[in-house]
Amino acid sequence: MHRIALLFAPLLLVGTATAQTVSSPGYDVYVEFLWSKTPSGALARQETRTFALEPGLDPQVCVVVSSPRFAVDAVELQAVDAQGNEVTRRIYPDVDGSKRCVAAALPADAAPGKWTYKVRVNRLDEVAGERSIDVFRTMDALVAHVAQTMPGLPYVLGRPNYDRSIPPASYNGELVWVMHVKPDGTVSKVDVDTATGIGERMRPSAVAAGMISLFPPDPKRTADATFRRHLSLRPDN
């Protein structure tokens, strides 16, 4: 196994935002939210901390489940809104706990707010893990919220994909890249500032991750606006 620490901060503005998966003692559960479906073979994916109910988007929910004591053969994914009402629920049979990404399938008439995605395993009632995400009615509302509460931060932050051809024990190194952000919130260029150890091999993934990041539009954003991201990789002991 390997440990990855992701550190990010804009060079001109400062802010942080984190979200953690909560797991039960019997299972190690990881839930990840993606802005859109990741193409097969892509070097990076679009991790997000928000969803919008607006039609035409393709949000995804990814789940990984592992347990030292139990074999995993089915995973249930349930979305619950801020009032505790069930939004969606679906069982995915014939899975082994490895990463599975599925369409979030957000109902257009659902209530926006903080939703919690609950994971159950092997058709048991116990919730094995969960993670929450802010859901907005429209893209305009989502972008306005991010701009006001997390100035300078992206609402979609590209994340390098794990290269399965690299042995986990080899994941040791540092990787720092800098995104050049345009007034419309897209990234025009990515510079790799530091690449040591396995980070040298992951240079293309860092560039791909930077290019698919999205920031709230800002007409006052200067031509030299940049955002730095630091990836630190260490093998587990």
Disulfide bonds with the S-S distance in Angstrom:
Cys62-Cys101 2.03
